[in-house]
């Protein structure tokens, strides 16, 4: 089976010189259904791999309104379902309100994150100006996919098998008018999903919980000193960790509707540790060295401590570019993590003493750290991170951290080959945390192809055990998720930890 089920009309001007609309970032117009009877498989798909890998990416359809940033494009999901040594593939646009309106108009109606001043319609996200593109994060909860954009968007639900967009979650979307920001966390033991948002008005953050039956059971305002620009949160078995970081829009400019990000090097980072079902009054704030954080691997408890591991940006800077002020070079320079290094780091928050202790875990630039879903919020051992191509927003390989022994392993894709955020898929009847597979989606610019790549989680250096070639080369993307086969219908599993 290899079917083109839909094709949209791309209206991007062929003379548009924005590099984030061509090459590895070029948009895709077609939506496919396919399976391994029609797709080339190099190697062998493991028979003990059961579940679905889903990756999101920004896929711009229309000529942009203003300067296009690679985080502006319409969300497109790529999903591969594995079972009994075979796989099926689908890709679909997330049919948000903004996507449907622009499809009807045949052109862009909303600007992107670089030109919110051009907004002429009601928008979404923390700035209230952007199209709700749902192109950043993707998770599965309560038997449905949930897609969102980083700044906060409607909780867009999709069927995990067909990828049909079902609309904003009917059970609770109206109760969270500020939306759902990316990097909600699902606890595979309780089936609860913890989320946050960060509007540009008091209280500047809200924190919520959706239970395993998809009911909003907790939604609390969290008071911050002002508008912030957080990106992630962490959970443990009993606590949630919220981020208040010294990166935000310049306050006086914000009053005038201007959005100029500043990093206050004299302001400590703050991390709010609260009981999972706690409120603003129960948050304990811990100070740490000034930094910015995009993504954490995991949090867990150890005695009196809450431990958080992730990739720190210790010296965040807005990178100046050449005197000509080429905006595309400026975007590239500020996305390049070799300009703003991101390094594996550990924070220990002592609930008894109130002290924070920090430890650098590695001195190589890496990001998008992930661990197995079954270990989210629990003590764990392995983090799988992406490596960066110097000079661009492209992922050149994978690095595995053994946080117990301190050993690392790596797999690099080779020139012109770029991956996505990896996901850990434990094998059926897994006997260890790393008994299973690491999966990523790859764009090969040399062969002009894309593939889903499967590696052994305990031996990534050996390279892929299977590569499934997709119907065409798809644009590069970032975030992905893994859905265990027994979670596709809902939150009713009991993970087995080894």
VOMI-374113 format. One record per residue (C-alpha): residue number from 1; residue in three letters; chain; y, z, x. Coordinates in Angstrom, 1 decimal. Example, Ala and Ser with C-alpha at 12.3 -4.5 7.8 and 13.67 -1.06 7.14 Angstrom:
2
- i,aa,ch,v,w,u
- 1,ALA,A,-4.5,7.8,12.3
- 2,SER,A,-1.1,7.1,13.7
***
This chain:
498
- i,aa,ch,v,w,u
- 1,UNK,A,0.0,0.0,0.0
- 2,UNK,A,3.4,-1.0,1.3
- 3,UNK,A,6.0,-1.3,-1.5
- 4,UNK,A,9.8,-1.7,-1.4
- 5,UNK,A,10.7,0.3,-4.5
- 6,UNK,A,14.5,-0.1,-4.3
- 7,UNK,A,17.2,-1.5,-2.1
- 8,UNK,A,20.9,-0.5,-2.2
- 9,UNK,A,23.8,-2.8,-1.2
- 10,UNK,A,25.4,-1.7,2.0
- 11,UNK,A,29.1,-2.4,2.1
- 12,UNK,A,30.0,-1.3,5.6
- 13,UNK,A,32.3,-3.8,7.2
- 14,UNK,A,30.5,-5.7,10.0
- 15,UNK,A,33.6,-5.4,12.1
- 16,UNK,A,33.7,-1.6,11.8
- 17,UNK,A,33.5,-0.4,15.5
- 18,UNK,A,32.5,3.2,14.7
- 19,UNK,A,29.4,3.7,17.0
- 20,UNK,A,28.0,6.2,14.5
- 21,UNK,A,27.4,3.3,12.0
- 22,UNK,A,25.3,1.2,14.3
- 23,UNK,A,22.6,1.4,16.9
- 24,UNK,A,20.4,4.6,16.4
- 25,UNK,A,22.7,5.6,13.5
- 26,UNK,A,22.6,2.3,11.6
- 27,UNK,A,22.2,2.7,7.9
- 28,UNK,A,19.0,1.9,5.9
- 29,UNK,A,19.1,0.2,2.6
- 30,UNK,A,15.5,0.2,1.5
- 31,UNK,A,13.3,2.8,-0.1
- 32,UNK,A,9.6,2.5,0.5
- 33,UNK,A,6.2,3.7,-0.6
- 34,UNK,A,3.5,3.3,2.1
- 35,UNK,A,0.2,4.8,3.3
- 36,UNK,A,-1.9,4.6,6.4
- 37,UNK,A,-3.9,1.8,5.0
- 38,UNK,A,-0.8,-0.4,5.6
- 39,UNK,A,0.9,1.5,8.4
- 40,UNK,A,-0.1,1.3,12.0
- 41,UNK,A,-1.6,4.5,13.3
- 42,UNK,A,-1.8,5.0,17.1
- 43,UNK,A,-4.3,7.8,17.8
- 44,UNK,A,-6.0,9.8,15.1
- 45,UNK,A,-4.5,11.9,12.4
- 46,UNK,A,-6.1,15.4,12.5
- 47,UNK,A,-8.3,16.2,9.6
- 48,UNK,A,-7.2,19.9,9.7
- 49,UNK,A,-3.6,18.9,9.0
- 50,UNK,A,-2.6,19.4,5.4
- 51,UNK,A,0.9,19.4,4.0
- 52,UNK,A,4.1,17.5,4.0
- 53,UNK,A,6.7,16.8,6.7
- 54,UNK,A,10.2,16.0,5.3
- 55,UNK,A,13.2,15.0,7.3
- 56,UNK,A,16.8,14.6,6.1
- 57,UNK,A,19.5,12.4,7.5
- 58,UNK,A,23.0,11.1,6.9
- 59,UNK,A,22.7,7.4,5.8
- 60,UNK,A,26.1,6.0,5.0
- 61,UNK,A,26.1,3.3,2.3
- 62,UNK,A,29.7,2.2,1.9
- 63,UNK,A,32.6,1.4,4.2
- 64,UNK,A,34.1,4.9,4.9
- 65,UNK,A,37.3,6.2,3.5
- 66,UNK,A,39.0,7.3,6.7
- 67,UNK,A,37.2,7.9,10.0
- 68,UNK,A,33.4,8.3,9.6
- 69,UNK,A,31.8,11.3,11.2
- 70,UNK,A,27.9,11.3,11.5
- 71,UNK,A,27.7,14.3,9.2
- 72,UNK,A,29.4,12.4,6.3
- 73,UNK,A,26.7,10.0,5.2
- 74,UNK,A,24.6,10.0,2.1
- 75,UNK,A,21.4,12.1,2.3
- 76,UNK,A,18.2,10.2,2.7
- 77,UNK,A,14.8,12.0,2.9
- 78,UNK,A,11.7,10.7,4.7
- 79,UNK,A,8.5,12.4,3.7
- 80,UNK,A,4.9,12.1,5.0
- 81,UNK,A,2.1,13.8,3.2
- 82,UNK,A,-1.0,14.6,5.4
- 83,UNK,A,-4.5,15.2,4.0
- 84,UNK,A,-8.0,14.5,5.2
- 85,UNK,A,-7.0,12.5,8.2
- 86,UNK,A,-4.7,10.2,6.2
- 87,UNK,A,-1.1,10.1,5.3
- 88,UNK,A,1.4,8.6,2.7
- 89,UNK,A,5.0,7.9,3.3
- 90,UNK,A,8.1,7.8,1.1
- 91,UNK,A,11.8,7.7,1.7
- 92,UNK,A,14.5,8.2,-0.9
- 93,UNK,A,18.3,8.7,-1.2
- 94,UNK,A,19.3,12.1,-2.6
- 95,UNK,A,21.0,10.9,-5.8
- 96,UNK,A,23.8,13.4,-5.9
- 97,UNK,A,26.8,13.1,-8.2
- 98,UNK,A,28.8,11.6,-5.4
- 99,UNK,A,26.1,9.1,-4.5
- 100,UNK,A,25.8,7.9,-8.1
- 101,UNK,A,29.5,7.7,-8.6
- 102,UNK,A,29.9,5.6,-5.4
- 103,UNK,A,27.0,3.4,-6.4
- 104,UNK,A,28.7,2.7,-9.7
- 105,UNK,A,32.1,2.0,-8.0
- 106,UNK,A,30.5,-0.1,-5.2
- 107,UNK,A,32.7,1.7,-2.6
- 108,UNK,A,33.5,5.1,-1.1
- 109,UNK,A,35.4,7.5,-3.3
- 110,UNK,A,35.5,10.5,-1.0
- 111,UNK,A,36.7,11.0,2.6
- 112,UNK,A,34.6,12.7,5.3
- 113,UNK,A,35.0,15.9,7.2
- 114,UNK,A,37.7,14.5,9.6
- 115,UNK,A,40.1,13.4,6.8
- 116,UNK,A,40.0,15.9,4.0
- 117,UNK,A,43.7,15.1,3.4
- 118,UNK,A,42.7,11.8,2.0
- 119,UNK,A,40.8,13.4,-0.9
- 120,UNK,A,42.0,12.2,-4.3
- 121,UNK,A,39.2,13.6,-6.4
- 122,UNK,A,37.5,17.0,-6.8
- 123,UNK,A,35.2,17.5,-3.8
- 124,UNK,A,32.5,19.9,-2.7
- 125,UNK,A,31.8,22.1,0.3
- 126,UNK,A,33.9,24.8,1.9
- 127,UNK,A,36.9,22.5,2.2
- 128,UNK,A,36.5,21.3,-1.4
- 129,UNK,A,37.3,17.7,-0.4
- 130,UNK,A,34.0,16.1,0.7
- 131,UNK,A,31.4,14.2,-1.2
- 132,UNK,A,28.4,16.3,-1.8
- 133,UNK,A,26.1,14.3,0.4
- 134,UNK,A,23.1,16.7,0.6
- 135,UNK,A,22.4,15.2,3.9
- 136,UNK,A,22.0,18.2,6.2
- 137,UNK,A,19.2,20.6,5.3
- 138,UNK,A,15.9,20.4,3.5
- 139,UNK,A,13.4,23.1,2.5
- 140,UNK,A,10.8,23.5,-0.1
- 141,UNK,A,10.9,26.5,-2.5
- 142,UNK,A,9.2,27.3,-5.7
- 143,UNK,A,7.4,23.9,-5.8
- 144,UNK,A,10.5,21.8,-5.3
- 145,UNK,A,12.5,20.4,-2.4
- 146,UNK,A,16.0,21.7,-2.0
- 147,UNK,A,18.6,19.5,-0.1
- 148,UNK,A,22.1,20.5,0.8
- 149,UNK,A,25.0,19.7,3.1
- 150,UNK,A,26.2,22.1,5.8
- 151,UNK,A,29.4,23.3,4.1
- 152,UNK,A,27.8,24.1,0.8
- 153,UNK,A,26.7,21.9,-2.0
- 154,UNK,A,25.0,21.9,-5.3
- 155,UNK,A,21.3,23.0,-4.9
- 156,UNK,A,19.8,19.6,-5.2
- 157,UNK,A,16.2,19.7,-6.3
- 158,UNK,A,13.7,16.9,-5.7
- 159,UNK,A,10.0,16.5,-6.5
- 160,UNK,A,8.1,17.1,-3.3
- 161,UNK,A,5.6,14.3,-3.9
- 162,UNK,A,7.7,11.5,-5.4
- 163,UNK,A,11.1,12.5,-3.9
- 164,UNK,A,12.7,11.9,-7.3
- 165,UNK,A,16.1,13.6,-7.5
- 166,UNK,A,15.8,16.2,-10.4
- 167,UNK,A,19.5,17.3,-10.2
- 168,UNK,A,21.2,20.6,-9.4
- 169,UNK,A,18.7,23.4,-10.0
- 170,UNK,A,18.9,24.0,-13.8
- 171,UNK,A,17.9,27.7,-13.5
- 172,UNK,A,20.7,28.9,-11.4
- 173,UNK,A,23.1,26.2,-10.1
- 174,UNK,A,25.9,27.2,-12.6
- 175,UNK,A,25.7,30.8,-11.3
- 176,UNK,A,26.6,29.8,-7.7
- 177,UNK,A,29.8,27.8,-8.1
- 178,UNK,A,30.5,27.8,-4.4
- 179,UNK,A,27.1,26.1,-3.8
- 180,UNK,A,24.4,26.6,-1.2
- 181,UNK,A,25.2,26.2,2.5
- 182,UNK,A,22.6,24.9,4.8
- 183,UNK,A,20.1,27.1,6.5
- 184,UNK,A,18.7,29.1,3.6
- 185,UNK,A,15.4,30.8,4.6
- 186,UNK,A,12.1,31.1,2.7
- 187,UNK,A,9.8,34.1,3.3
- 188,UNK,A,6.3,32.8,2.9
- 189,UNK,A,5.0,36.3,2.2
- 190,UNK,A,7.2,37.2,-0.8
- 191,UNK,A,8.2,33.7,-1.8
- 192,UNK,A,11.9,34.7,-1.8
- 193,UNK,A,14.6,32.4,-0.6
- 194,UNK,A,17.8,33.9,1.0
- 195,UNK,A,21.0,31.8,1.1
- 196,UNK,A,24.7,32.0,1.6
- 197,UNK,A,28.0,30.1,1.2
- 198,UNK,A,31.4,30.4,2.7
- 199,UNK,A,34.4,29.3,0.6
- 200,UNK,A,37.9,29.1,2.0
- 201,UNK,A,39.0,31.9,-0.4
- 202,UNK,A,38.2,35.6,-0.6
- 203,UNK,A,35.7,37.1,-0.2
- 204,UNK,A,34.9,34.2,2.2
- 205,UNK,A,31.1,34.6,1.9
- 206,UNK,A,28.5,35.1,-0.8
- 207,UNK,A,24.9,36.0,-0.3
- 208,UNK,A,22.0,35.4,-2.7
- 209,UNK,A,18.3,35.5,-3.3
- 210,UNK,A,16.1,33.3,-5.4
- 211,UNK,A,12.7,34.8,-6.1
- 212,UNK,A,9.3,33.1,-6.0
- 213,UNK,A,9.6,32.1,-9.7
- 214,UNK,A,12.9,30.3,-9.0
- 215,UNK,A,15.1,33.0,-10.6
- 216,UNK,A,18.5,34.1,-9.1
- 217,UNK,A,17.9,37.8,-8.7
- 218,UNK,A,20.7,38.7,-6.3
- 219,UNK,A,24.1,37.3,-5.6
- 220,UNK,A,26.8,39.4,-3.9
- 221,UNK,A,30.2,38.9,-2.4
- 222,UNK,A,30.4,39.6,1.4
- 223,UNK,A,33.9,40.4,2.5
- 224,UNK,A,35.1,38.8,5.7
- 225,UNK,A,38.5,39.1,7.4
- 226,UNK,A,39.3,35.5,6.6
- 227,UNK,A,37.9,32.0,6.2
- 228,UNK,A,35.1,31.4,8.7
- 229,UNK,A,32.8,28.5,9.7
- 230,UNK,A,29.3,30.0,10.0
- 231,UNK,A,26.2,27.8,10.1
- 232,UNK,A,23.0,29.9,9.9
- 233,UNK,A,21.5,33.2,8.8
- 234,UNK,A,18.4,35.1,9.7
- 235,UNK,A,15.9,37.2,7.8
- 236,UNK,A,13.3,39.8,8.8
- 237,UNK,A,10.8,41.5,6.6
- 238,UNK,A,13.4,44.0,5.3
- 239,UNK,A,16.8,42.7,6.4
- 240,UNK,A,19.1,39.7,6.4
- 241,UNK,A,21.5,38.9,9.3
- 242,UNK,A,24.8,37.2,8.4
- 243,UNK,A,27.2,35.6,11.0
- 244,UNK,A,30.9,36.2,11.3
- 245,UNK,A,31.9,34.1,14.4
- 246,UNK,A,35.3,33.5,16.1
- 247,UNK,A,35.3,29.8,15.2
- 248,UNK,A,37.4,29.0,12.2
- 249,UNK,A,40.3,27.0,10.9
- 250,UNK,A,43.7,28.1,12.2
- 251,UNK,A,44.9,30.4,9.4
- 252,UNK,A,48.5,29.3,9.1
- 253,UNK,A,47.5,25.7,9.1
- 254,UNK,A,44.9,26.4,6.4
- 255,UNK,A,47.7,27.7,4.2
- 256,UNK,A,49.3,24.3,4.4
- 257,UNK,A,46.0,22.5,3.7
- 258,UNK,A,45.4,21.6,7.4
- 259,UNK,A,42.0,22.0,9.0
- 260,UNK,A,42.3,22.6,12.7
- 261,UNK,A,39.3,24.5,14.2
- 262,UNK,A,40.1,27.1,16.8
- 263,UNK,A,37.8,29.3,18.9
- 264,UNK,A,39.2,32.8,19.5
- 265,UNK,A,37.8,33.8,22.9
- 266,UNK,A,39.2,37.3,22.6
- 267,UNK,A,37.4,38.0,19.3
- 268,UNK,A,33.9,39.3,19.4
- 269,UNK,A,31.1,37.7,17.4
- 270,UNK,A,30.0,39.9,14.5
- 271,UNK,A,26.6,40.1,12.9
- 272,UNK,A,26.1,41.8,9.6
- 273,UNK,A,22.7,43.4,9.1
- 274,UNK,A,22.0,44.4,5.5
- 275,UNK,A,18.9,45.3,3.5
- 276,UNK,A,17.5,42.1,2.0
- 277,UNK,A,18.7,43.2,-1.5
- 278,UNK,A,21.8,44.9,-0.2
- 279,UNK,A,25.5,44.3,-0.9
- 280,UNK,A,28.8,44.3,0.9
- 281,UNK,A,28.8,48.1,1.1
- 282,UNK,A,25.4,48.2,2.8
- 283,UNK,A,26.3,45.7,5.6
- 284,UNK,A,26.3,47.1,9.1
- 285,UNK,A,28.4,45.0,11.4
- 286,UNK,A,27.4,44.7,15.1
- 287,UNK,A,29.7,43.2,17.7
- 288,UNK,A,28.6,40.9,20.5
- 289,UNK,A,30.1,38.6,23.1
- 290,UNK,A,32.4,35.8,21.7
- 291,UNK,A,30.3,32.8,20.9
- 292,UNK,A,29.4,30.2,18.3
- 293,UNK,A,25.9,29.6,17.0
- 294,UNK,A,24.5,26.6,15.2
- 295,UNK,A,20.9,27.5,14.8
- 296,UNK,A,18.6,30.5,15.3
- 297,UNK,A,14.8,30.4,15.8
- 298,UNK,A,13.9,33.6,14.0
- 299,UNK,A,14.6,37.3,13.5
- 300,UNK,A,12.2,40.2,13.3
- 301,UNK,A,12.1,44.0,13.5
- 302,UNK,A,10.8,46.2,16.4
- 303,UNK,A,11.2,49.9,15.9
- 304,UNK,A,14.9,50.7,15.3
- 305,UNK,A,15.9,47.2,16.3
- 306,UNK,A,16.5,43.9,14.5
- 307,UNK,A,16.0,41.1,17.0
- 308,UNK,A,17.6,37.7,16.7
- 309,UNK,A,16.7,34.7,18.8
- 310,UNK,A,18.7,31.5,18.8
- 311,UNK,A,20.9,29.0,20.8
- 312,UNK,A,24.2,30.5,21.8
- 313,UNK,A,27.3,28.5,22.6
- 314,UNK,A,29.0,31.1,24.9
- 315,UNK,A,32.1,29.1,25.7
- 316,UNK,A,32.8,26.9,22.7
- 317,UNK,A,35.5,24.4,23.4
- 318,UNK,A,37.1,21.5,21.7
- 319,UNK,A,36.7,18.8,24.3
- 320,UNK,A,39.9,16.8,25.1
- 321,UNK,A,39.3,13.1,25.5
- 322,UNK,A,41.2,10.3,27.3
- 323,UNK,A,44.9,9.8,27.0
- 324,UNK,A,44.4,6.9,24.6
- 325,UNK,A,42.8,9.5,22.2
- 326,UNK,A,39.9,7.3,21.2
- 327,UNK,A,38.6,9.1,18.1
- 328,UNK,A,35.0,7.9,18.6
- 329,UNK,A,34.9,9.2,22.1
- 330,UNK,A,36.3,12.4,20.9
- 331,UNK,A,33.5,12.8,18.3
- 332,UNK,A,30.9,11.9,21.0
- 333,UNK,A,32.3,14.4,23.5
- 334,UNK,A,32.4,17.2,21.0
- 335,UNK,A,28.8,16.6,19.8
- 336,UNK,A,27.5,16.3,23.3
- 337,UNK,A,25.9,19.7,24.0
- 338,UNK,A,26.3,19.1,27.8
- 339,UNK,A,30.0,19.7,27.1
- 340,UNK,A,29.3,22.7,24.9
- 341,UNK,A,26.0,24.1,26.3
- 342,UNK,A,23.6,25.7,23.9
- 343,UNK,A,21.2,28.1,25.5
- 344,UNK,A,18.3,30.2,24.2
- 345,UNK,A,19.5,33.8,23.8
- 346,UNK,A,18.4,37.1,22.3
- 347,UNK,A,20.4,39.7,20.4
- 348,UNK,A,19.1,43.2,19.8
- 349,UNK,A,20.8,45.2,17.0
- 350,UNK,A,19.9,48.9,17.2
- 351,UNK,A,20.1,50.3,13.7
- 352,UNK,A,20.0,53.9,15.1
- 353,UNK,A,22.7,53.7,17.7
- 354,UNK,A,24.8,50.8,16.4
- 355,UNK,A,24.6,49.1,19.8
- 356,UNK,A,24.1,45.4,20.5
- 357,UNK,A,22.1,44.3,23.6
- 358,UNK,A,22.1,40.6,24.7
- 359,UNK,A,19.7,38.7,26.9
- 360,UNK,A,19.8,35.1,28.1
- 361,UNK,A,16.3,33.6,27.7
- 362,UNK,A,16.8,30.2,29.3
- 363,UNK,A,19.4,28.2,31.2
- 364,UNK,A,18.5,24.7,30.0
- 365,UNK,A,20.4,23.1,27.2
- 366,UNK,A,18.3,23.0,24.0
- 367,UNK,A,18.9,23.4,20.3
- 368,UNK,A,17.4,23.1,16.8
- 369,UNK,A,14.9,25.9,17.6
- 370,UNK,A,12.0,26.4,15.1
- 371,UNK,A,8.9,28.5,14.7
- 372,UNK,A,6.0,28.5,12.3
- 373,UNK,A,7.0,29.1,8.6
- 374,UNK,A,4.3,31.8,8.5
- 375,UNK,A,6.1,33.8,11.2
- 376,UNK,A,9.7,33.5,9.8
- 377,UNK,A,11.0,37.1,9.6
- 378,UNK,A,8.0,38.5,11.5
- 379,UNK,A,7.2,39.1,15.1
- 380,UNK,A,6.4,35.7,16.7
- 381,UNK,A,5.8,34.2,20.1
- 382,UNK,A,6.7,30.5,20.2
- 383,UNK,A,9.9,28.6,19.7
- 384,UNK,A,10.0,24.8,19.8
- 385,UNK,A,13.5,23.3,20.6
- 386,UNK,A,15.0,19.9,21.1
- 387,UNK,A,16.3,18.6,24.4
- 388,UNK,A,19.5,16.4,24.5
- 389,UNK,A,20.3,13.1,26.0
- 390,UNK,A,23.4,13.8,28.2
- 391,UNK,A,26.5,12.2,26.7
- 392,UNK,A,25.5,11.8,23.1
- 393,UNK,A,24.2,13.4,19.9
- 394,UNK,A,20.6,12.2,20.5
- 395,UNK,A,17.4,14.3,21.1
- 396,UNK,A,15.4,13.2,24.2
- 397,UNK,A,12.4,15.6,24.0
- 398,UNK,A,10.8,18.9,23.0
- 399,UNK,A,10.6,22.2,24.8
- 400,UNK,A,8.2,25.0,23.9
- 401,UNK,A,9.1,28.6,24.8
- 402,UNK,A,6.4,31.2,25.1
- 403,UNK,A,8.6,34.3,24.5
- 404,UNK,A,5.9,36.7,25.5
- 405,UNK,A,4.9,35.2,28.9
- 406,UNK,A,8.2,33.5,29.6
- 407,UNK,A,6.4,30.2,30.3
- 408,UNK,A,7.7,26.9,29.0
- 409,UNK,A,6.3,23.4,28.4
- 410,UNK,A,8.0,20.1,27.5
- 411,UNK,A,7.4,16.6,26.3
- 412,UNK,A,10.1,14.0,26.9
- 413,UNK,A,10.1,10.8,24.8
- 414,UNK,A,11.4,8.4,27.4
- 415,UNK,A,14.4,6.2,27.6
- 416,UNK,A,15.7,4.8,24.3
- 417,UNK,A,13.5,7.0,22.2
- 418,UNK,A,15.1,9.8,20.1
- 419,UNK,A,13.5,12.5,18.0
- 420,UNK,A,14.5,14.9,15.2
- 421,UNK,A,14.2,18.6,14.6
- 422,UNK,A,10.5,19.5,15.1
- 423,UNK,A,8.4,21.3,12.6
- 424,UNK,A,5.3,23.5,13.2
- 425,UNK,A,2.3,22.8,11.0
- 426,UNK,A,-0.5,25.3,11.4
- 427,UNK,A,-4.0,23.9,11.1
- 428,UNK,A,-6.2,24.7,8.1
- 429,UNK,A,-7.8,28.1,8.9
- 430,UNK,A,-5.6,28.5,12.0
- 431,UNK,A,-6.8,31.2,14.4
- 432,UNK,A,-3.5,31.6,16.3
- 433,UNK,A,0.2,31.2,15.9
- 434,UNK,A,0.1,27.9,17.8
- 435,UNK,A,-3.2,26.7,16.4
- 436,UNK,A,-1.9,23.5,14.8
- 437,UNK,A,0.7,20.8,15.4
- 438,UNK,A,4.3,20.0,16.1
- 439,UNK,A,5.7,17.1,14.1
- 440,UNK,A,8.9,15.1,14.6
- 441,UNK,A,10.3,11.8,13.5
- 442,UNK,A,11.2,9.3,16.2
- 443,UNK,A,13.5,6.3,16.6
- 444,UNK,A,12.4,3.9,19.3
- 445,UNK,A,15.4,1.6,20.2
- 446,UNK,A,13.3,-0.4,22.6
- 447,UNK,A,10.7,-1.5,20.1
- 448,UNK,A,13.2,-1.3,17.1
- 449,UNK,A,10.7,1.0,15.3
- 450,UNK,A,10.5,4.5,13.9
- 451,UNK,A,7.4,6.7,13.8
- 452,UNK,A,6.2,10.1,12.7
- 453,UNK,A,4.7,11.8,15.8
- 454,UNK,A,2.1,14.6,15.8
- 455,UNK,A,1.5,16.8,18.9
- 456,UNK,A,-0.7,19.8,19.5
- 457,UNK,A,1.4,22.9,19.2
- 458,UNK,A,-0.5,24.6,22.0
- 459,UNK,A,-0.2,21.6,24.3
- 460,UNK,A,2.9,19.5,23.7
- 461,UNK,A,2.9,18.3,27.3
- 462,UNK,A,-0.2,16.2,26.5
- 463,UNK,A,1.8,14.0,24.2
- 464,UNK,A,1.1,12.9,20.7
- 465,UNK,A,-2.4,12.9,19.2
- 466,UNK,A,-1.1,10.6,16.5
- 467,UNK,A,1.8,8.2,15.9
- 468,UNK,A,2.4,6.7,12.5
- 469,UNK,A,4.7,3.6,12.6
- 470,UNK,A,7.1,3.4,9.7
- 471,UNK,A,8.0,0.2,7.8
- 472,UNK,A,11.3,-0.2,9.6
- 473,UNK,A,13.4,1.6,12.1
- 474,UNK,A,15.2,4.4,10.4
- 475,UNK,A,18.4,6.1,11.4
- 476,UNK,A,18.2,9.1,13.6
- 477,UNK,A,18.5,12.5,11.9
- 478,UNK,A,18.4,16.2,12.5
- 479,UNK,A,16.9,18.7,10.1
- 480,UNK,A,13.4,18.7,8.7
- 481,UNK,A,10.9,21.0,7.0
- 482,UNK,A,7.1,21.5,6.8
- 483,UNK,A,5.5,22.3,3.5
- 484,UNK,A,2.0,23.8,3.7
- 485,UNK,A,-0.4,22.0,1.4
- 486,UNK,A,-0.9,25.2,-0.7
- 487,UNK,A,2.9,25.6,-1.1
- 488,UNK,A,3.5,22.1,-2.6
- 489,UNK,A,3.0,23.6,-6.1
- 490,UNK,A,4.9,26.9,-5.6
- 491,UNK,A,5.1,30.2,-3.8
- 492,UNK,A,1.7,31.7,-4.3
- 493,UNK,A,0.2,31.9,-0.8
- 494,UNK,A,-0.6,34.8,1.5
- 495,UNK,A,-0.1,33.7,5.1
- 496,UNK,A,-2.7,34.8,7.7
- 497,UNK,A,-1.1,35.9,11.0
- 498,UNK,A,-3.1,36.0,14.2
***
